[in-house]
């Protein structure tokens, strides 16, 4: 039974913070741009925003027997994008990647690496292979 009495209104959820919504939109757009860039480089996008109980990977891309766990960062410079991927983020990405890999039939034949794609306004994306 509901705690709301006749004639009462439910409390509305607070509106999301505008800054948070803008950051979320920018992040999704950056991931899309990074995925297109990886496709142009010959990768096949296997998953986007892959989540497991251990963490999340922005993009899982594959080229041949190489699987790239890609973290996408949009910053003012490529250096800032690389610095934004801290140790805890690296662990989260590796854990989620391990979870994804454990579900692949050909896991033994694959080599996995962790990459960063830096999205800087007005510039082409930069792909840092085996970044961590």
N, CA, C and O atoms as CSV, one atom per row, in Angstrom:
chain,resi,resn,atom,element,x,y,z
A,1,UNK,N,N,0.838,-1.179,0.000
A,1,UNK,CA,C,0.000,0.000,0.000
A,1,UNK,C,C,0.880,1.239,0.000
A,1,UNK,O,O,1.947,1.243,0.614
A,2,UNK,N,N,0.463,2.241,-0.652
A,2,UNK,CA,C,1.221,3.477,-0.778
A,2,UNK,C,C,1.065,4.349,0.461
A,2,UNK,O,O,0.037,4.322,1.137
A,3,UNK,N,N,2.121,5.130,0.742
A,3,UNK,CA,C,2.078,6.068,1.863
A,3,UNK,C,C,1.411,7.380,1.480
A,3,UNK,O,O,1.268,8.267,2.321
A,4,UNK,N,N,1.009,7.516,0.244
A,4,UNK,CA,C,0.392,8.755,-0.215
A,4,UNK,C,C,-1.101,8.685,0.060
A,4,UNK,O,O,-1.781,7.717,-0.282
A,5,UNK,N,N,-1.575,9.728,0.681
A,5,UNK,CA,C,-3.005,9.795,1.007
A,5,UNK,C,C,-3.760,10.462,-0.140
A,5,UNK,O,O,-3.170,11.192,-0.937
A,6,UNK,N,N,-5.042,10.214,-0.218
A,6,UNK,CA,C,-5.830,10.852,-1.277
A,6,UNK,C,C,-5.674,12.376,-1.231
A,6,UNK,O,O,-5.719,12.988,-0.164
A,7,UNK,N,N,-5.493,12.961,-2.392
A,7,UNK,CA,C,-5.351,14.410,-2.477
A,7,UNK,C,C,-3.917,14.899,-2.351
A,7,UNK,O,O,-3.645,16.067,-2.629
A,8,UNK,N,N,-2.983,14.030,-1.935
A,8,UNK,CA,C,-1.576,14.422,-1.813
A,8,UNK,C,C,-0.844,14.105,-3.113
A,8,UNK,O,O,-1.236,13.220,-3.874
A,9,UNK,N,N,0.214,14.845,-3.339
A,9,UNK,CA,C,1.043,14.609,-4.522
A,9,UNK,C,C,2.321,13.906,-4.117
A,9,UNK,O,O,2.811,14.045,-2.997
A,10,UNK,N,N,2.843,13.150,-5.061
A,10,UNK,CA,C,4.158,12.545,-4.837
A,10,UNK,C,C,5.208,13.632,-4.939
A,10,UNK,O,O,5.044,14.611,-5.667
A,11,UNK,N,N,6.279,13.447,-4.206
A,11,UNK,CA,C,7.392,14.382,-4.303
A,11,UNK,C,C,8.138,14.109,-5.596
A,11,UNK,O,O,8.485,12.968,-5.900
A,12,UNK,N,N,8.376,15.157,-6.345
A,12,UNK,CA,C,9.093,15.023,-7.613
A,12,UNK,C,C,10.582,14.879,-7.348
A,12,UNK,O,O,11.115,15.424,-6.381
A,13,UNK,N,N,11.237,14.142,-8.219
A,13,UNK,CA,C,12.692,14.047,-8.124
A,13,UNK,C,C,13.286,15.409,-8.439
A,13,UNK,O,O,12.753,16.148,-9.267
A,14,UNK,N,N,14.375,15.737,-7.789
A,14,UNK,CA,C,14.998,17.020,-8.133
A,14,UNK,C,C,15.536,16.974,-9.560
A,14,UNK,O,O,15.982,15.932,-10.040
A,15,UNK,N,N,15.484,18.113,-10.218
A,15,UNK,CA,C,15.985,18.193,-11.591
A,15,UNK,C,C,17.485,17.933,-11.592
A,15,UNK,O,O,18.189,18.375,-10.684
A,16,UNK,N,N,17.986,17.219,-12.604
A,16,UNK,CA,C,19.430,16.964,-12.649
A,16,UNK,C,C,20.202,18.267,-12.812
A,16,UNK,O,O,19.731,19.211,-13.446
A,17,UNK,N,N,21.371,18.300,-12.240
A,17,UNK,CA,C,22.241,19.464,-12.324
A,17,UNK,C,C,22.605,19.716,-13.788
A,17,UNK,O,O,23.003,18.794,-14.499
A,18,UNK,N,N,22.468,20.961,-14.233
A,18,UNK,CA,C,22.750,21.284,-15.636
A,18,UNK,C,C,24.183,20.947,-16.025
A,18,UNK,O,O,24.434,20.448,-17.121
A,19,UNK,N,N,25.113,21.220,-15.132
A,19,UNK,CA,C,26.517,20.922,-15.417
A,19,UNK,C,C,26.753,19.438,-15.613
A,19,UNK,O,O,27.524,19.028,-16.480
A,20,UNK,N,N,26.079,18.631,-14.793
A,20,UNK,CA,C,26.222,17.180,-14.889
A,20,UNK,C,C,25.643,16.663,-16.211
A,20,UNK,O,O,26.221,15.793,-16.863
A,21,UNK,N,N,24.494,17.217,-16.584
A,21,UNK,CA,C,23.854,16.813,-17.843
A,21,UNK,C,C,24.756,17.176,-19.022
A,21,UNK,O,O,24.913,16.386,-19.953
A,22,UNK,N,N,25.344,18.362,-18.982
A,22,UNK,CA,C,26.236,18.810,-20.056
A,22,UNK,C,C,27.473,17.917,-20.141
A,22,UNK,O,O,27.908,17.557,-21.235
A,23,UNK,N,N,28.037,17.563,-18.991
A,23,UNK,CA,C,29.215,16.692,-18.964
A,23,UNK,C,C,28.881,15.304,-19.505
A,23,UNK,O,O,29.675,14.706,-20.232
A,24,UNK,N,N,27.708,14.799,-19.149
A,24,UNK,CA,C,27.273,13.484,-19.634
A,24,UNK,C,C,27.116,13.504,-21.158
A,24,UNK,O,O,27.545,12.576,-21.844
A,25,UNK,N,N,26.505,14.555,-21.672
A,25,UNK,CA,C,26.310,14.688,-23.116
A,25,UNK,C,C,27.653,14.783,-23.845
A,25,UNK,O,O,27.849,14.163,-24.890
A,26,UNK,N,N,28.561,15.558,-23.285
A,26,UNK,CA,C,29.889,15.704,-23.893
A,26,UNK,C,C,30.634,14.367,-23.891
A,26,UNK,O,O,31.311,14.019,-24.858
A,27,UNK,N,N,30.498,13.626,-22.793
A,27,UNK,CA,C,31.151,12.325,-22.702
A,27,UNK,C,C,30.631,11.341,-23.726
A,27,UNK,O,O,31.412,10.636,-24.365
A,28,UNK,N,N,29.329,11.284,-23.888
A,28,UNK,CA,C,28.741,10.373,-24.881
A,28,UNK,C,C,29.156,10.756,-26.298
A,28,UNK,O,O,29.462,9.890,-27.117
A,29,UNK,N,N,29.166,12.056,-26.583
A,29,UNK,CA,C,29.584,12.513,-27.905
A,29,UNK,C,C,31.048,12.157,-28.149
A,29,UNK,O,O,31.411,11.717,-29.239
A,30,UNK,N,N,31.880,12.345,-27.138
A,30,UNK,CA,C,33.307,12.028,-27.262
A,30,UNK,C,C,33.517,10.541,-27.515
A,30,UNK,O,O,34.378,10.162,-28.310
A,31,UNK,N,N,32.741,9.699,-26.849
A,31,UNK,CA,C,32.839,8.254,-27.068
A,31,UNK,C,C,32.439,7.899,-28.499
A,31,UNK,O,O,33.049,7.028,-29.119
A,32,UNK,N,N,31.425,8.567,-29.017
A,32,UNK,CA,C,30.985,8.336,-30.391
A,32,UNK,C,C,32.088,8.736,-31.377
A,32,UNK,O,O,32.378,8.000,-32.320
A,33,UNK,N,N,32.696,9.897,-31.156
A,33,UNK,CA,C,33.785,10.365,-32.020
A,33,UNK,C,C,34.959,9.386,-31.960
A,33,UNK,O,O,35.546,9.051,-32.988
A,34,UNK,N,N,35.296,8.932,-30.755
A,34,UNK,CA,C,36.402,7.982,-30.588
A,34,UNK,C,C,36.104,6.669,-31.311
A,34,UNK,O,O,36.995,6.085,-31.927
A,35,UNK,N,N,34.858,6.203,-31.237
A,35,UNK,CA,C,34.485,4.962,-31.919
A,35,UNK,C,C,34.629,5.114,-33.435
A,35,UNK,O,O,35.135,4.211,-34.101
A,36,UNK,N,N,34.190,6.238,-33.976
A,36,UNK,CA,C,34.350,6.479,-35.416
A,36,UNK,C,C,35.826,6.514,-35.803
A,36,UNK,O,O,36.218,5.977,-36.838
A,37,UNK,N,N,36.632,7.145,-34.968
A,37,UNK,CA,C,38.069,7.227,-35.225
A,37,UNK,C,C,38.698,5.832,-35.243
A,37,UNK,O,O,39.505,5.519,-36.118
A,38,UNK,N,N,38.322,5.003,-34.275
A,38,UNK,CA,C,38.856,3.640,-34.226
A,38,UNK,C,C,38.396,2.823,-35.437
A,38,UNK,O,O,39.161,2.020,-35.971
A,39,UNK,N,N,37.161,3.027,-35.865
A,39,UNK,CA,C,36.677,2.347,-37.076
A,39,UNK,C,C,37.516,2.737,-38.288
A,39,UNK,O,O,37.848,1.888,-39.115
A,40,UNK,N,N,37.857,4.020,-38.393
A,40,UNK,CA,C,38.689,4.482,-39.507
A,40,UNK,C,C,40.081,3.868,-39.453
A,40,UNK,O,O,40.729,3.715,-40.489
A,41,UNK,N,N,40.549,3.514,-38.262
A,41,UNK,CA,C,41.866,2.899,-38.116
A,41,UNK,C,C,41.824,1.381,-38.303
A,41,UNK,O,O,42.851,0.715,-38.176
A,42,UNK,N,N,40.650,0.833,-38.602
A,42,UNK,CA,C,40.549,-0.587,-38.887
A,42,UNK,C,C,40.093,-1.453,-37.731
A,42,UNK,O,O,40.139,-2.679,-37.828
A,43,UNK,N,N,39.657,-0.850,-36.646
A,43,UNK,CA,C,39.156,-1.617,-35.511
A,43,UNK,C,C,37.681,-1.939,-35.722
A,43,UNK,O,O,36.968,-1.236,-36.438
A,44,UNK,N,N,37.251,-3.001,-35.089
A,44,UNK,CA,C,35.834,-3.349,-35.042
A,44,UNK,C,C,35.365,-3.051,-33.624
A,44,UNK,O,O,35.976,-3.515,-32.662
A,45,UNK,N,N,34.302,-2.292,-33.485
A,45,UNK,CA,C,33.781,-1.960,-32.161
A,45,UNK,C,C,32.964,-3.151,-31.673
A,45,UNK,O,O,31.955,-3.516,-32.276
A,46,UNK,N,N,33.408,-3.742,-30.586
A,46,UNK,CA,C,32.752,-4.925,-30.035
A,46,UNK,C,C,31.695,-4.519,-29.015
A,46,UNK,O,O,30.622,-5.118,-28.954
A,47,UNK,N,N,32.000,-3.498,-28.215
A,47,UNK,CA,C,31.056,-3.038,-27.196
A,47,UNK,C,C,31.346,-1.582,-26.860
A,47,UNK,O,O,32.482,-1.114,-26.927
A,48,UNK,N,N,30.280,-0.887,-26.496
A,48,UNK,CA,C,30.429,0.477,-25.994
A,48,UNK,C,C,29.759,0.538,-24.629
A,48,UNK,O,O,28.689,-0.030,-24.413
A,49,UNK,N,N,30.414,1.238,-23.722
A,49,UNK,CA,C,29.933,1.388,-22.348
A,49,UNK,C,C,29.642,0.022,-21.712
A,49,UNK,O,O,28.584,-0.193,-21.120
A,50,UNK,N,N,30.590,-0.874,-21.847
A,50,UNK,CA,C,30.435,-2.216,-21.281
A,50,UNK,C,C,30.530,-2.126,-19.765
A,50,UNK,O,O,31.503,-1.598,-19.226
A,51,UNK,N,N,29.525,-2.638,-19.089
A,51,UNK,CA,C,29.490,-2.601,-17.624
A,51,UNK,C,C,29.485,-4.006,-17.048
A,51,UNK,O,O,28.853,-4.924,-17.571
A,52,UNK,N,N,30.208,-4.133,-15.962
A,52,UNK,CA,C,30.152,-5.355,-15.169
A,52,UNK,C,C,30.094,-4.905,-13.715
A,52,UNK,O,O,30.159,-3.709,-13.431
A,53,UNK,N,N,29.975,-5.839,-12.815
A,53,UNK,CA,C,29.972,-5.477,-11.405
A,53,UNK,C,C,31.282,-4.849,-10.972
A,53,UNK,O,O,31.339,-4.139,-9.968
A,54,UNK,N,N,32.330,-5.112,-11.732
A,54,UNK,CA,C,33.664,-4.625,-11.376
A,54,UNK,C,C,33.950,-3.227,-11.908
A,54,UNK,O,O,34.801,-2.526,-11.359
A,55,UNK,N,N,33.257,-2.807,-12.965
A,55,UNK,CA,C,33.540,-1.497,-13.525
A,55,UNK,C,C,32.947,-1.322,-14.903
A,55,UNK,O,O,32.031,-2.041,-15.302
A,56,UNK,N,N,33.489,-0.348,-15.628
A,56,UNK,CA,C,32.973,-0.022,-16.951
A,56,UNK,C,C,34.125,0.305,-17.890
A,56,UNK,O,O,35.123,0.906,-17.494
A,57,UNK,N,N,33.962,-0.107,-19.147
A,57,UNK,CA,C,34.913,0.233,-20.200
A,57,UNK,C,C,34.140,1.055,-21.229
A,57,UNK,O,O,33.051,0.661,-21.649
A,58,UNK,N,N,34.698,2.193,-21.634
A,58,UNK,CA,C,34.006,3.044,-22.600
A,58,UNK,C,C,33.831,2.339,-23.936
A,58,UNK,O,O,32.722,2.288,-24.470
A,59,UNK,N,N,34.914,1.795,-24.480
A,59,UNK,CA,C,34.854,1.105,-25.778
A,59,UNK,C,C,35.720,-0.149,-25.708
A,59,UNK,O,O,36.844,-0.117,-25.207
A,60,UNK,N,N,35.181,-1.246,-26.215
A,60,UNK,CA,C,35.988,-2.445,-26.427
A,60,UNK,C,C,36.074,-2.617,-27.936
A,60,UNK,O,O,35.066,-2.820,-28.612
A,61,UNK,N,N,37.297,-2.531,-28.451
A,61,UNK,CA,C,37.524,-2.600,-29.896
A,61,UNK,C,C,38.472,-3.752,-30.197
A,61,UNK,O,O,39.306,-4.129,-29.374
A,62,UNK,N,N,38.322,-4.294,-31.389
A,62,UNK,CA,C,39.156,-5.441,-31.762
A,62,UNK,C,C,39.696,-5.249,-33.172
A,62,UNK,O,O,38.988,-4.800,-34.074
A,63,UNK,N,N,40.961,-5.599,-33.337
A,63,UNK,CA,C,41.594,-5.627,-34.660
A,63,UNK,C,C,42.441,-6.885,-34.689
A,63,UNK,O,O,43.475,-6.967,-34.026
A,64,UNK,N,N,41.995,-7.858,-35.460
A,64,UNK,CA,C,42.682,-9.145,-35.487
A,64,UNK,C,C,42.545,-9.836,-34.141
A,64,UNK,O,O,41.440,-10.002,-33.624
A,65,UNK,N,N,43.674,-10.237,-33.581
A,65,UNK,CA,C,43.674,-10.926,-32.292
A,65,UNK,C,C,43.945,-9.976,-31.126
A,65,UNK,O,O,44.163,-10.421,-29.999
A,66,UNK,N,N,43.933,-8.680,-31.392
A,66,UNK,CA,C,44.189,-7.682,-30.348
A,66,UNK,C,C,42.872,-7.053,-29.917
A,66,UNK,O,O,42.094,-6.577,-30.743
A,67,UNK,N,N,42.637,-7.059,-28.613
A,67,UNK,CA,C,41.468,-6.403,-28.034
A,67,UNK,C,C,41.955,-5.177,-27.283
A,67,UNK,O,O,42.849,-5.267,-26.441
A,68,UNK,N,N,41.364,-4.035,-27.592
A,68,UNK,CA,C,41.726,-2.792,-26.918
A,68,UNK,C,C,40.591,-2.371,-25.997
A,68,UNK,O,O,39.455,-2.182,-26.433
A,69,UNK,N,N,40.916,-2.227,-24.718
A,69,UNK,CA,C,39.990,-1.661,-23.743
A,69,UNK,C,C,40.273,-0.167,-23.744
A,69,UNK,O,O,41.326,0.268,-23.278
A,70,UNK,N,N,39.348,0.612,-24.260
A,70,UNK,CA,C,39.610,2.026,-24.529
A,70,UNK,C,C,38.867,2.918,-23.546
A,70,UNK,O,O,37.651,2.814,-23.385
A,71,UNK,N,N,39.613,3.786,-22.901
A,71,UNK,CA,C,39.043,4.835,-22.059
A,71,UNK,C,C,39.082,6.122,-22.874
A,71,UNK,O,O,40.127,6.490,-23.412
A,72,UNK,N,N,37.953,6.798,-22.965
A,72,UNK,CA,C,37.855,8.031,-23.740
A,72,UNK,C,C,37.807,9.206,-22.775
A,72,UNK,O,O,37.020,9.217,-21.828
A,73,UNK,N,N,38.659,10.191,-23.027
A,73,UNK,CA,C,38.689,11.390,-22.191
A,73,UNK,C,C,38.653,12.625,-23.075
A,73,UNK,O,O,39.428,12.741,-24.024
A,74,UNK,N,N,37.758,13.540,-22.763
A,74,UNK,CA,C,37.677,14.825,-23.465
A,74,UNK,C,C,38.220,15.893,-22.524
A,74,UNK,O,O,37.654,16.148,-21.462
A,75,UNK,N,N,39.310,16.503,-22.923
A,75,UNK,CA,C,39.965,17.525,-22.107
A,75,UNK,C,C,40.521,18.607,-23.022
A,75,UNK,O,O,40.437,18.501,-24.245
A,76,UNK,N,N,41.077,19.625,-22.434
A,76,UNK,CA,C,41.648,20.734,-23.186
A,76,UNK,C,C,42.942,20.391,-23.885
A,76,UNK,O,O,43.320,21.055,-24.851
A,77,UNK,N,N,43.632,19.358,-23.410
A,77,UNK,CA,C,44.868,18.908,-24.057
A,77,UNK,C,C,44.988,17.399,-23.890
A,77,UNK,O,O,44.365,16.807,-23.009
A,78,UNK,N,N,45.787,16.795,-24.739
A,78,UNK,CA,C,45.985,15.345,-24.671
A,78,UNK,C,C,46.661,14.953,-23.365
A,78,UNK,O,O,46.360,13.901,-22.800
A,79,UNK,N,N,47.569,15.787,-22.885
A,79,UNK,CA,C,48.270,15.495,-21.627
A,79,UNK,C,C,47.290,15.458,-20.455
A,79,UNK,O,O,47.383,14.592,-19.585
A,80,UNK,N,N,46.356,16.399,-20.440
A,80,UNK,CA,C,45.348,16.420,-19.370
A,80,UNK,C,C,44.439,15.198,-19.453
A,80,UNK,O,O,44.005,14.668,-18.430
A,81,UNK,N,N,44.158,14.757,-20.670
A,81,UNK,CA,C,43.322,13.570,-20.848
A,81,UNK,C,C,44.012,12.331,-20.284
A,81,UNK,O,O,43.378,11.508,-19.625
A,82,UNK,N,N,45.302,12.202,-20.544
A,82,UNK,CA,C,46.055,11.057,-20.029
A,82,UNK,C,C,46.124,11.112,-18.507
A,82,UNK,O,O,45.943,10.097,-17.834
A,83,UNK,N,N,46.384,12.294,-17.971
A,83,UNK,CA,C,46.476,12.452,-16.519
A,83,UNK,C,C,45.148,12.183,-15.817
A,83,UNK,O,O,45.130,11.855,-14.631
A,84,UNK,N,N,44.040,12.320,-16.538
A,84,UNK,CA,C,42.719,12.129,-15.939
A,84,UNK,C,C,42.392,10.659,-15.675
A,84,UNK,O,O,41.430,10.356,-14.970
A,85,UNK,N,N,43.177,9.758,-16.231
A,85,UNK,CA,C,42.937,8.324,-16.009
A,85,UNK,C,C,43.824,7.886,-14.849
A,85,UNK,O,O,44.986,7.523,-15.034
A,86,UNK,N,N,43.254,7.929,-13.656
A,86,UNK,CA,C,44.003,7.593,-12.451
A,86,UNK,C,C,44.109,6.099,-12.221
A,86,UNK,O,O,43.593,5.293,-12.996
A,87,UNK,N,N,44.788,5.746,-11.141
A,87,UNK,CA,C,45.023,4.337,-10.823
A,87,UNK,C,C,43.717,3.584,-10.592
A,87,UNK,O,O,43.570,2.453,-11.056
A,88,UNK,N,N,42.770,4.192,-9.884
A,88,UNK,CA,C,41.505,3.497,-9.616
A,88,UNK,C,C,40.717,3.289,-10.910
A,88,UNK,O,O,40.064,2.259,-11.078
A,89,UNK,N,N,40.774,4.258,-11.822
A,89,UNK,CA,C,40.117,4.096,-13.125
A,89,UNK,C,C,40.762,2.964,-13.913
A,89,UNK,O,O,40.072,2.178,-14.563
A,90,UNK,N,N,42.072,2.886,-13.854
A,90,UNK,CA,C,42.783,1.819,-14.558
A,90,UNK,C,C,42.366,0.451,-14.030
A,90,UNK,O,O,42.146,-0.478,-14.808
A,91,UNK,N,N,42.259,0.328,-12.714
A,91,UNK,CA,C,41.832,-0.942,-12.118
A,91,UNK,C,C,40.412,-1.295,-12.543
A,91,UNK,O,O,40.121,-2.448,-12.860
A,92,UNK,N,N,39.532,-0.300,-12.548
A,92,UNK,CA,C,38.133,-0.501,-12.925
A,92,UNK,C,C,38.036,-0.982,-14.376
A,92,UNK,O,O,37.255,-1.880,-14.689
A,93,UNK,N,N,38.827,-0.380,-15.245
A,93,UNK,CA,C,38.816,-0.755,-16.664
A,93,UNK,C,C,39.359,-2.169,-16.848
A,93,UNK,O,O,38.785,-2.966,-17.590
A,94,UNK,N,N,40.456,-2.476,-16.179
A,94,UNK,CA,C,41.033,-3.830,-16.278
A,94,UNK,C,C,40.062,-4.891,-15.760
A,94,UNK,O,O,39.905,-5.949,-16.370
A,95,UNK,N,N,39.412,-4.601,-14.632
A,95,UNK,CA,C,38.471,-5.568,-14.056
A,95,UNK,C,C,37.295,-5.824,-14.989
A,95,UNK,O,O,36.908,-6.972,-15.206
A,96,UNK,N,N,36.729,-4.760,-15.539
A,96,UNK,CA,C,35.613,-4.927,-16.475
A,96,UNK,C,C,36.082,-5.646,-17.740
A,96,UNK,O,O,35.353,-6.468,-18.297
A,97,UNK,N,N,37.292,-5.338,-18.189
A,97,UNK,CA,C,37.849,-6.016,-19.357
A,97,UNK,C,C,38.068,-7.496,-19.108
A,97,UNK,O,O,37.808,-8.321,-19.985
A,98,UNK,N,N,38.544,-7.838,-17.918
A,98,UNK,CA,C,38.716,-9.250,-17.559
A,98,UNK,C,C,37.376,-9.976,-17.568
A,98,UNK,O,O,37.280,-11.121,-18.010
A,99,UNK,N,N,36.340,-9.292,-17.073
A,99,UNK,CA,C,35.002,-9.881,-17.062
A,99,UNK,C,C,34.525,-10.141,-18.491
A,99,UNK,O,O,34.004,-11.217,-18.784
A,100,UNK,N,N,34.701,-9.166,-19.375
A,100,UNK,CA,C,34.299,-9.330,-20.772
A,100,UNK,C,C,35.084,-10.472,-21.416
A,100,UNK,O,O,34.513,-11.317,-22.106
A,101,UNK,N,N,36.392,-10.488,-21.185
A,101,UNK,CA,C,37.255,-11.497,-21.791
A,101,UNK,C,C,36.882,-12.907,-21.333
A,101,UNK,O,O,36.958,-13.855,-22.114
A,102,UNK,N,N,36.481,-13.045,-20.077
A,102,UNK,CA,C,36.128,-14.367,-19.552
A,102,UNK,C,C,34.904,-14.953,-20.255
A,102,UNK,O,O,34.660,-16.157,-20.169
A,103,UNK,N,N,34.151,-14.131,-20.935
A,103,UNK,CA,C,32.949,-14.587,-21.632
A,103,UNK,C,C,33.176,-14.832,-23.129
A,103,UNK,O,O,32.230,-15.116,-23.864
A,104,UNK,N,N,34.423,-14.723,-23.574
A,104,UNK,CA,C,34.733,-14.909,-24.989
A,104,UNK,C,C,35.257,-16.320,-25.238
A,104,UNK,O,O,36.088,-16.823,-24.483
A,105,UNK,N,N,34.775,-16.943,-26.282
A,105,UNK,CA,C,35.195,-18.310,-26.610
A,105,UNK,C,C,36.670,-18.383,-26.969
A,105,UNK,O,O,37.354,-19.342,-26.615
A,106,UNK,N,N,37.158,-17.367,-27.672
A,106,UNK,CA,C,38.545,-17.382,-28.134
A,106,UNK,C,C,39.467,-16.566,-27.234
A,106,UNK,O,O,40.462,-16.015,-27.704
A,107,UNK,N,N,39.150,-16.486,-25.964
A,107,UNK,CA,C,39.914,-15.653,-25.024
A,107,UNK,C,C,41.393,-16.023,-24.986
A,107,UNK,O,O,42.246,-15.144,-24.859
A,108,UNK,N,N,41.703,-17.300,-25.092
A,108,UNK,CA,C,43.102,-17.738,-25.006
A,108,UNK,C,C,43.939,-17.216,-26.174
A,108,UNK,O,O,45.150,-17.044,-26.039
A,109,UNK,N,N,43.307,-16.965,-27.307
A,109,UNK,CA,C,44.040,-16.514,-28.493
A,109,UNK,C,C,44.160,-14.992,-28.580
A,109,UNK,O,O,44.846,-14.469,-29.457
A,110,UNK,N,N,43.494,-14.289,-27.671
A,110,UNK,CA,C,43.473,-12.829,-27.746
A,110,UNK,C,C,44.527,-12.199,-26.858
A,110,UNK,O,O,44.829,-12.700,-25.775
A,111,UNK,N,N,45.081,-11.099,-27.329
A,111,UNK,CA,C,45.943,-10.295,-26.464
A,111,UNK,C,C,45.187,-9.000,-26.164
A,111,UNK,O,O,44.552,-8.419,-27.044
A,112,UNK,N,N,45.264,-8.565,-24.924
A,112,UNK,CA,C,44.485,-7.420,-24.454
A,112,UNK,C,C,45.425,-6.292,-24.074
A,112,UNK,O,O,46.483,-6.514,-23.485
A,113,UNK,N,N,45.023,-5.085,-24.419
A,113,UNK,CA,C,45.780,-3.918,-23.986
A,113,UNK,C,C,44.791,-2.821,-23.596
A,113,UNK,O,O,43.623,-2.850,-23.981
A,114,UNK,N,N,45.281,-1.865,-22.831
A,114,UNK,CA,C,44.456,-0.755,-22.366
A,114,UNK,C,C,44.918,0.526,-23.050
A,114,UNK,O,O,46.074,0.929,-22.920
A,115,UNK,N,N,44.013,1.154,-23.772
A,115,UNK,CA,C,44.321,2.352,-24.548
A,115,UNK,C,C,43.560,3.555,-24.004
A,115,UNK,O,O,42.601,3.417,-23.245
A,116,UNK,N,N,44.009,4.729,-24.408
A,116,UNK,CA,C,43.295,5.972,-24.126
A,116,UNK,C,C,43.112,6.694,-25.456
A,116,UNK,O,O,44.043,6.786,-26.255
A,117,UNK,N,N,41.912,7.203,-25.684
A,117,UNK,CA,C,41.678,8.098,-26.814
A,117,UNK,C,C,41.360,9.461,-26.223
A,117,UNK,O,O,40.388,9.625,-25.486
A,118,UNK,N,N,42.195,10.433,-26.558
A,118,UNK,CA,C,42.025,11.799,-26.071
A,118,UNK,C,C,41.267,12.611,-27.114
A,118,UNK,O,O,41.654,12.673,-28.281
A,119,UNK,N,N,40.188,13.226,-26.670
A,119,UNK,CA,C,39.393,14.090,-27.534
A,119,UNK,C,C,39.655,15.530,-27.100
A,119,UNK,O,O,39.305,15.933,-25.991
A,120,UNK,N,N,40.271,16.287,-27.986
A,120,UNK,CA,C,40.596,17.688,-27.719
A,120,UNK,C,C,39.826,18.532,-28.727
A,120,UNK,O,O,39.914,18.281,-29.929
A,121,UNK,N,N,39.070,19.533,-28.262
A,121,UNK,CA,C,38.271,20.346,-29.191
A,121,UNK,C,C,39.118,20.940,-30.317
A,121,UNK,O,O,40.195,21.487,-30.082
A,122,UNK,N,N,38.607,20.820,-31.544
A,122,UNK,CA,C,39.272,21.402,-32.702
A,122,UNK,C,C,40.431,20.594,-33.254
A,122,UNK,O,O,41.116,21.045,-34.172
A,123,UNK,N,N,40.664,19.402,-32.707
A,123,UNK,CA,C,41.774,18.563,-33.171
A,123,UNK,C,C,41.279,17.145,-33.438
A,123,UNK,O,O,40.221,16.733,-32.962
A,124,UNK,N,N,42.071,16.419,-34.207
A,124,UNK,CA,C,41.766,15.013,-34.424
A,124,UNK,C,C,41.973,14.263,-33.110
A,124,UNK,O,O,42.816,14.651,-32.301
A,125,UNK,N,N,41.213,13.197,-32.894
A,125,UNK,CA,C,41.449,12.385,-31.689
A,125,UNK,C,C,42.863,11.813,-31.698
A,125,UNK,O,O,43.436,11.557,-32.757
A,126,UNK,N,N,43.411,11.617,-30.508
A,126,UNK,CA,C,44.737,10.986,-30.386
A,126,UNK,C,C,44.575,9.662,-29.672
A,126,UNK,O,O,43.941,9.573,-28.620
A,127,UNK,N,N,45.158,8.637,-30.262
A,127,UNK,CA,C,45.041,7.275,-29.744
A,127,UNK,C,C,46.369,6.878,-29.109
A,127,UNK,O,O,47.390,6.778,-29.789
A,128,UNK,N,N,46.341,6.655,-27.804
A,128,UNK,CA,C,47.532,6.225,-27.080
A,128,UNK,C,C,47.381,4.738,-26.795
A,128,UNK,O,O,46.639,4.333,-25.901
A,129,UNK,N,N,48.100,3.929,-27.574
A,129,UNK,CA,C,48.009,2.480,-27.431
A,129,UNK,C,C,48.831,2.007,-26.243
A,129,UNK,O,O,49.908,2.533,-25.959
A,130,UNK,N,N,48.297,0.998,-25.551
A,130,UNK,CA,C,48.974,0.404,-24.392
A,130,UNK,C,C,49.379,1.489,-23.392
A,130,UNK,O,O,50.516,1.528,-22.922
A,131,UNK,N,N,48.430,2.361,-23.081
A,131,UNK,CA,C,48.697,3.531,-22.244
A,131,UNK,C,C,48.932,3.178,-20.777
A,131,UNK,O,O,49.629,3.900,-20.065
A,132,UNK,N,N,48.352,2.073,-20.331
A,132,UNK,CA,C,48.554,1.651,-18.936
A,132,UNK,C,C,48.406,0.160,-18.796
A,132,UNK,O,O,48.543,-0.374,-17.695
